[in-house]
Amino acid sequence: MPTDIQSPPKNKQSTRHDRDLLLNRFRQVRSFTEELTDPLETEDFVIQIATHGSPAKWHLAHSSWFFEAFLLEKAVDGFESMHPKYSYLFNSYYLQTGDPHCRDKRGNLSRPTVEEIFNYRAYVNEQIEAFIQNASDEEWSEWASVIEIGIHHEQQHQELLLTDLKMMLAQNPLHPAYNDKRTRPMSASAEPLKWISFDEGVREIGHMGDGFGYDNEFPRHKTYIHPFSLANRLVTNEEFMEFMESGAYTDPQYWLDEGFALITEENWRAPKYWKMEDGAWHHFTLNGLEKVHPNEPVTHVSYFEADAYARWKGCRLPTEQEWELAAETEEMDGNFVDAGFLHPVAENYSNEGFSQMFGEVWQWTRSSYAAYPGYKPFPGKLGEYNGKFMCNQYVLRGGSCATSKNHFRKTYRNFFHTKYRWQFTGIRLAKDAQ
């Protein structure tokens, strides 16, 4: 039964699933997805660069298919998709709903056209809005949580859309800008890195149940925290350049074995999108090719690079439990996609407490992505959403400059394989108590 596994108290849920509020949120999120494609030319919608990336038009279609597969086909009598093959083309990895089209061949399809994809989105919008407005109270009670999941799912794909577009545009020698109309803040200096210490003890982490959360954020549970210290800000480009210039990329003492084999094979000597031009480091951004700003947080580094940098500094990466404990009392503000910069910025430093905890870059942790004690996946086919990926990946925390603020939570657990760099991923240092 498609009910929200992690249901809040009734008074909370009635507000959260208010029809008008959810309808407005649906419209806003669906509109923002299309707004993100406004700078694109038709040719930009089709290209796929890597198996782990997808064409822009596929993101537009897949986020619509999600509402079809998990709500419309089940809740609306006589519902018909615009095309019987769309459920094959735009499924991602939900094997319980049917066999998906080959992931690495999404960019091979010129049809359906971009125009047809936008028509498909409009059709799904019409169907969902009609359901929200006309469903009986019993139907609404049963399906409102699925609409909510679909909205958050689409926000995840907004972030993927941006990072996949960046990966695609970066391949072009012309260095085309996705959006060159927004000037980022440029701090003249970075404050000295400071350490904030935490005592040992039994603490609670995980979602409290007072709003939406993915199944992997539950249940809230006790965990033992050893004494530790956490850096008050993120690692900057200038600090990472020191690591590069020291020769650390070719020194195996700092690297996990698998990581050193990877960087040797791929000849990595800098973060993704960096290149040396005219004796200075430049990097490709969604604003085009730019000279690397020394005080911006370093981004587009793999887990292996983050871990090696931490070792080089005589530190380590934080656990996700440590990160959540540190974030617990911090105001959830930062450079999210809402700010429009689409890149980490060299500001938000604080004289006291933590800076750059939220937004900016996803922060690698040393925690393997695994189930919390007592974890239960979403029911039915939605159970494939998170739990099936709890293997050979690491947790990231904090959100990024491509994440929507109203999609993010302090308990949000992102996760990626150790080799991936195409997301806005960065580094915050930790160390054991002396």
C-alpha positions as CSV (number, residue, x, y, z in Angstrom):
1,M,0.0,0.0,0.0
2,P,1.5,3.4,-1.0
3,T,1.5,5.0,2.4
4,D,4.3,7.1,3.8
5,I,6.4,4.7,6.0
6,Q,7.7,7.5,8.1
7,S,4.4,9.2,9.0
8,P,4.6,12.2,11.3
9,P,1.9,12.8,13.9
10,K,-1.6,13.4,12.5
11,N,-1.6,17.1,13.1
12,K,1.7,17.5,11.3
13,Q,0.7,15.3,8.4
14,S,-2.6,17.1,7.8
15,T,-0.7,20.4,7.3
16,R,2.1,18.8,5.3
17,H,-0.4,17.1,2.9
18,D,-2.8,20.0,2.6
19,R,-4.2,19.8,-1.0
20,D,-3.6,23.4,-1.9
21,L,-0.1,23.5,-0.4
22,L,0.9,20.3,-2.2
23,L,-0.6,21.5,-5.5
24,N,1.3,24.8,-5.3
25,R,4.5,22.9,-4.4
26,F,4.0,20.5,-7.3
27,R,3.5,23.4,-9.7
28,Q,6.5,25.3,-8.4
29,V,8.9,22.4,-8.6
30,R,7.7,21.3,-12.1
31,S,8.0,24.9,-13.3
32,F,11.5,25.3,-11.9
33,T,12.7,22.1,-13.7
34,E,11.7,23.7,-17.0
35,E,13.2,27.1,-15.9
36,L,16.5,25.3,-15.6
37,T,16.4,24.4,-19.2
38,D,15.6,27.9,-20.5
39,P,19.3,28.7,-21.3
40,L,19.6,25.5,-23.5
41,E,19.5,25.2,-27.2
42,T,17.7,22.2,-28.7
43,E,21.0,20.3,-29.3
44,D,21.9,20.6,-25.6
45,F,19.0,18.4,-24.6
46,V,20.1,15.3,-26.3
47,I,23.8,14.6,-25.5
48,Q,24.9,12.0,-23.0
49,I,28.6,12.1,-21.9
50,A,28.8,9.2,-19.5
51,T,26.9,6.2,-18.3
52,H,26.3,7.8,-14.9
53,G,25.0,11.0,-16.6
54,S,21.8,11.5,-18.6
55,P,20.6,13.8,-21.4
56,A,18.6,16.8,-20.2
57,K,15.5,15.6,-22.0
58,W,15.7,12.3,-20.3
59,H,15.6,14.0,-16.9
60,L,12.5,16.0,-18.0
61,A,10.8,12.8,-19.1
62,H,11.9,10.5,-16.2
63,S,10.7,12.8,-13.5
64,S,7.3,12.8,-15.3
65,W,7.3,9.0,-15.7
66,F,7.8,8.7,-12.0
67,F,4.4,10.3,-11.3
68,E,2.8,8.0,-14.0
69,A,4.4,4.8,-12.7
70,F,3.8,5.3,-9.0
71,L,0.5,7.2,-8.9
72,L,-1.5,7.7,-12.1
73,E,-1.3,4.1,-13.4
74,K,-2.5,2.9,-9.9
75,A,-4.8,5.6,-8.7
76,V,-6.6,6.8,-11.8
77,D,-9.1,4.4,-13.5
78,G,-8.5,4.1,-17.2
79,F,-5.4,6.2,-17.2
80,E,-3.4,6.0,-20.5
81,S,0.1,7.2,-21.0
82,M,0.9,9.4,-24.0
83,H,2.9,6.5,-25.5
84,P,3.1,2.9,-24.4
85,K,6.9,2.8,-24.8
86,Y,7.5,5.7,-22.4
87,S,7.4,3.4,-19.4
88,Y,10.3,1.5,-21.0
89,L,12.3,4.5,-22.2
90,F,12.1,6.6,-19.1
91,N,12.3,4.1,-16.3
92,S,15.7,4.3,-14.6
93,Y,16.3,1.4,-12.3
94,Y,12.9,0.3,-10.9
95,L,13.0,-3.3,-12.0
96,Q,9.7,-4.1,-10.3
97,T,7.9,-1.7,-12.7
98,G,9.4,-3.3,-15.8
99,D,12.6,-3.6,-17.8
100,P,14.3,-0.2,-18.3
101,H,16.0,1.0,-21.5
102,C,19.8,0.7,-21.5
103,R,21.2,3.4,-19.3
104,D,24.3,4.0,-21.4
105,K,22.2,4.5,-24.6
106,R,19.9,7.3,-23.4
107,G,21.8,9.8,-25.6
108,N,21.3,7.6,-28.7
109,L,17.6,8.6,-29.0
110,S,16.7,11.6,-31.1
111,R,13.0,10.6,-30.7
112,P,10.8,11.5,-28.9
113,T,11.8,15.0,-29.7
114,V,12.4,17.7,-27.2
115,E,9.0,19.2,-28.1
116,E,7.3,15.9,-27.5
117,I,9.0,15.6,-24.1
118,F,7.6,19.0,-23.0
119,N,4.2,17.9,-24.3
120,Y,4.5,14.8,-22.2
121,R,5.3,16.9,-19.1
122,A,2.3,19.1,-19.7
123,Y,0.1,16.0,-20.0
124,V,1.4,14.5,-16.7
125,N,1.0,17.9,-15.1
126,E,-2.7,18.1,-16.2
127,Q,-3.3,14.6,-14.9
128,I,-1.7,15.1,-11.5
129,E,-3.4,18.5,-10.9
130,A,-6.7,16.9,-11.8
131,F,-6.1,14.1,-9.3
132,I,-5.1,16.5,-6.5
133,Q,-8.2,18.6,-7.1
134,N,-10.7,15.8,-7.5
135,A,-9.5,12.8,-5.5
136,S,-11.8,11.7,-2.6
137,D,-10.6,12.2,0.9
138,E,-9.9,8.5,1.1
139,E,-7.9,8.5,-2.2
140,W,-6.0,11.6,-1.0
141,S,-5.1,10.0,2.3
142,E,-3.7,7.0,0.4
143,W,-1.8,8.8,-2.3
144,A,-0.7,12.3,-1.1
145,S,2.6,10.9,0.3
146,V,3.4,9.5,-3.2
147,I,2.9,12.9,-4.8
148,E,5.2,14.4,-2.1
149,I,7.9,11.8,-2.8
150,G,7.5,12.5,-6.6
151,I,8.1,16.2,-5.9
152,H,11.3,15.5,-3.9
153,H,12.4,13.0,-6.5
154,E,12.1,15.7,-9.2
155,Q,14.2,18.1,-7.1
156,Q,16.9,15.5,-7.0
157,H,16.8,15.4,-10.8
158,Q,17.0,19.2,-11.0
159,E,20.4,18.9,-9.3
160,L,21.4,16.0,-11.6
161,L,20.2,18.0,-14.6
162,L,22.6,20.8,-13.7
163,T,25.6,18.6,-13.0
164,D,25.0,16.5,-16.1
165,L,24.7,19.7,-18.3
166,K,28.0,20.9,-16.8
167,M,29.7,17.6,-17.6
168,M,28.3,17.8,-21.2
169,L,29.3,21.5,-21.8
170,A,32.7,21.0,-20.4
171,Q,33.6,18.6,-23.2
172,N,33.2,21.4,-25.7
173,P,36.5,23.2,-26.7
174,L,34.4,26.4,-27.0
175,H,33.7,26.4,-23.3
176,P,30.1,27.4,-23.7
177,A,28.5,29.0,-20.6
178,Y,25.2,27.7,-19.3
179,N,24.6,31.0,-17.6
180,D,27.0,33.9,-17.6
181,K,24.7,36.5,-16.1
182,R,25.4,36.0,-12.3
183,T,28.5,37.3,-10.6
184,R,29.5,35.4,-7.5
185,P,30.8,37.0,-4.3
186,M,34.6,36.9,-4.2
187,S,36.1,37.2,-0.8
188,A,39.6,38.7,-0.8
189,S,40.9,36.3,1.9
190,A,40.0,33.0,3.6
191,E,39.9,33.0,7.4
192,P,42.4,30.7,9.1
193,L,41.0,27.3,9.6
194,K,39.8,26.7,13.2
195,W,38.8,23.6,15.1
196,I,35.6,23.1,17.1
197,S,35.7,20.2,19.6
198,F,33.0,17.8,20.7
199,D,33.0,15.6,23.7
200,E,32.3,11.9,23.6
201,G,28.9,10.5,24.5
202,V,25.8,8.7,23.3
203,R,23.9,11.0,20.9
204,E,20.8,10.6,18.7
205,I,20.9,11.1,14.9
206,G,18.4,10.5,12.1
207,H,15.1,12.1,11.1
208,M,12.8,13.1,14.0
209,G,9.7,12.4,11.9
210,D,8.5,16.0,11.8
211,G,8.4,16.3,8.1
212,F,9.2,14.6,4.8
213,G,12.2,12.3,4.8
214,Y,13.6,9.5,2.6
215,D,13.5,6.1,4.1
216,N,17.3,6.0,4.5
217,E,17.1,8.9,7.1
218,F,15.1,6.7,9.5
219,P,14.8,5.7,12.2
220,R,16.3,8.1,14.6
221,H,18.6,6.1,16.8
222,K,21.4,6.3,19.4
223,T,25.0,6.2,18.4
224,Y,28.3,6.6,20.3
225,I,30.4,9.5,19.4
226,H,34.1,9.5,20.3
227,P,35.7,12.9,21.1
228,F,36.6,14.7,17.9
229,S,37.2,18.1,16.3
230,L,35.7,19.4,13.1
231,A,37.0,22.2,10.9
232,N,34.9,25.4,11.0
233,R,35.0,25.8,7.2
234,L,35.5,23.9,3.9
235,V,38.9,23.3,2.3
236,T,39.6,26.0,-0.3
237,N,41.1,25.8,-3.8
238,E,44.3,27.4,-2.6
239,E,44.7,24.8,0.1
240,F,44.1,22.0,-2.3
241,M,46.6,23.5,-4.8
242,E,49.2,23.1,-2.0
243,F,48.4,19.4,-2.0
244,M,48.8,19.2,-5.7
245,E,52.0,21.2,-5.8
246,S,53.5,19.0,-3.1
247,G,53.5,16.0,-5.4
248,A,50.9,14.2,-3.3
249,Y,49.0,13.0,-6.4
250,T,52.0,10.7,-7.2
251,D,52.8,9.7,-3.6
252,P,51.1,6.4,-2.7
253,Q,51.4,7.0,1.1
254,Y,48.4,9.2,1.1
255,W,46.1,7.1,-1.0
256,L,43.9,4.1,-0.6
257,D,45.1,1.4,-2.9
258,E,42.1,1.4,-5.2
259,G,42.3,5.2,-5.4
260,F,46.0,5.3,-6.3
261,A,45.4,2.7,-9.0
262,L,42.6,4.9,-10.4
263,I,44.4,8.2,-10.4
264,T,47.4,6.5,-11.9
265,E,45.4,4.9,-14.7
266,E,43.4,8.1,-15.3
267,N,46.3,10.4,-14.8
268,W,44.4,12.7,-12.4
269,R,46.5,15.6,-11.1
270,A,43.8,18.1,-10.2
271,P,40.0,18.2,-9.5
272,K,37.6,17.5,-12.4
273,Y,37.2,20.4,-14.8
274,W,40.6,22.0,-13.9
275,K,43.1,22.8,-16.6
276,M,46.4,24.8,-16.8
277,E,46.3,27.8,-19.2
278,D,48.8,30.6,-19.5
279,G,50.6,29.4,-16.3
280,A,47.5,29.5,-14.1
281,W,44.8,27.0,-13.1
282,H,41.4,27.5,-14.7
283,H,38.3,25.5,-14.3
284,F,35.1,25.0,-16.2
285,T,32.0,26.3,-14.4
286,L,28.4,26.7,-15.5
287,N,29.4,30.3,-16.1
288,G,32.1,29.1,-18.6
289,L,35.9,28.8,-18.2
290,E,37.2,30.8,-15.3
291,K,40.5,31.3,-13.5
292,V,40.4,29.3,-10.2
293,H,39.6,31.6,-7.3
294,P,41.9,30.7,-4.4
295,N,39.3,31.2,-1.6
296,E,36.3,29.3,-3.1
297,P,35.7,25.9,-1.6
298,V,37.4,23.2,-3.7
299,T,34.9,21.1,-5.6
300,H,34.5,18.1,-8.0
301,V,36.9,15.9,-6.0
302,S,36.3,12.2,-5.5
303,Y,36.2,10.4,-2.2
304,F,39.7,9.1,-2.9
305,E,41.0,12.7,-3.4
306,A,39.2,14.0,-0.3
307,D,40.5,11.1,1.8
308,A,44.1,11.6,0.5
309,Y,44.0,15.3,1.1
310,A,42.9,14.7,4.7
311,R,45.7,12.2,5.3
312,W,48.2,14.7,3.8
313,K,47.0,17.2,6.3
314,G,47.4,14.7,9.2
315,C,43.6,14.7,9.6
316,R,40.7,12.6,8.4
317,L,37.2,13.0,7.0
318,P,34.3,13.2,9.5
319,T,31.9,10.4,10.0
320,E,28.3,11.3,9.0
321,Q,27.3,11.0,12.7
322,E,29.9,13.6,13.6
323,W,28.7,15.9,10.8
324,E,25.1,15.6,11.8
325,L,25.9,16.3,15.4
326,A,27.9,19.4,14.4
327,A,25.1,20.6,12.1
328,E,22.3,20.1,14.6
329,T,22.3,23.5,16.2
330,E,23.4,25.5,13.1
331,E,21.0,27.7,11.2
332,M,20.2,26.0,7.9
333,D,21.4,28.7,5.5
334,G,23.9,28.7,2.7
335,N,24.6,28.9,-1.0
336,F,21.8,26.6,-2.4
337,V,20.6,26.6,-6.0
338,D,18.0,29.3,-4.9
339,A,20.9,31.8,-4.8
340,G,21.5,31.3,-8.5
341,F,25.3,31.2,-8.4
342,L,25.6,27.6,-9.4
343,H,29.1,27.4,-8.0
344,P,30.6,27.5,-4.5
345,V,31.3,31.1,-3.4
346,A,34.1,32.6,-1.4
347,E,32.1,34.0,1.5
348,N,29.8,32.9,4.4
349,Y,32.7,32.8,6.9
350,S,31.8,33.2,10.5
351,N,33.9,34.4,13.4
352,E,32.2,31.8,15.7
353,G,30.8,28.4,15.0
354,F,30.7,26.7,11.6
355,S,30.7,28.2,8.1
356,Q,29.5,26.6,4.9
357,M,27.8,23.7,6.6
358,F,24.9,23.9,4.1
359,G,24.9,24.5,0.4
360,E,28.2,25.1,-1.4
361,V,29.4,21.5,-1.9
362,W,28.4,18.0,-0.8
363,Q,30.9,17.1,1.9
364,W,32.4,13.7,1.8
365,T,32.3,11.6,5.0
366,R,34.2,8.5,5.9
367,S,30.9,6.6,6.5
368,S,29.9,3.8,4.2
369,Y,26.4,4.1,3.0
370,A,24.5,1.5,5.0
371,A,21.1,1.1,6.7
372,Y,20.5,2.6,10.1
373,P,19.5,0.1,12.9
374,G,15.8,-0.7,12.4
375,Y,15.7,0.6,8.8
376,K,12.7,-0.2,6.7
377,P,12.4,0.7,3.0
378,F,9.5,2.5,1.5
379,P,6.7,-0.1,0.8
380,G,6.2,-1.8,-2.5
381,K,8.0,-0.7,-5.7
382,L,9.2,2.5,-4.0
383,G,11.4,0.4,-1.9
384,E,13.9,0.4,-4.7
385,Y,14.5,4.1,-4.2
386,N,17.4,3.9,-1.7
387,G,17.9,0.6,0.0
388,K,19.2,-1.3,-3.0
389,F,22.2,1.0,-3.3
390,M,23.5,0.4,0.2
391,C,26.7,-1.2,-1.0
392,N,30.2,0.1,-2.0
393,Q,29.3,3.8,-1.7
394,Y,30.0,6.6,0.8
395,V,27.8,9.2,2.4
396,L,27.9,12.9,1.7
397,R,26.2,15.6,3.7
398,G,25.3,19.2,3.5
399,G,23.8,19.9,0.1
400,S,25.4,21.9,-2.6
401,C,25.0,25.0,-4.8
402,A,22.8,22.9,-7.1
403,T,20.5,21.7,-4.3
404,S,17.1,23.4,-3.6
405,K,17.0,24.6,0.0
406,N,13.4,23.4,0.5
407,H,14.4,19.9,-0.6
408,F,17.3,19.7,1.9
409,R,17.3,18.5,5.5
410,K,20.1,18.2,8.1
411,T,19.5,14.4,8.1
412,Y,19.7,14.2,4.3
413,R,22.0,11.3,3.3
414,N,23.5,11.6,-0.2
415,F,25.7,8.8,-1.5
416,F,28.1,8.2,-4.4
417,H,30.7,5.8,-5.5
418,T,34.3,6.7,-4.5
419,K,35.4,7.5,-8.1
420,Y,32.7,10.0,-9.0
421,R,33.6,13.7,-9.4
422,W,30.8,15.2,-11.5
423,Q,28.7,16.4,-8.6
424,F,29.6,19.4,-6.5
425,T,31.6,17.5,-3.9
426,G,34.1,18.9,-1.5
427,I,36.0,18.5,1.8
428,R,35.6,19.4,5.4
429,L,38.4,18.1,7.7
430,A,38.0,16.3,11.0
431,K,40.5,14.8,13.6
432,D,40.4,12.7,16.7
433,A,40.8,14.4,20.0
434,Q,44.4,14.8,21.1
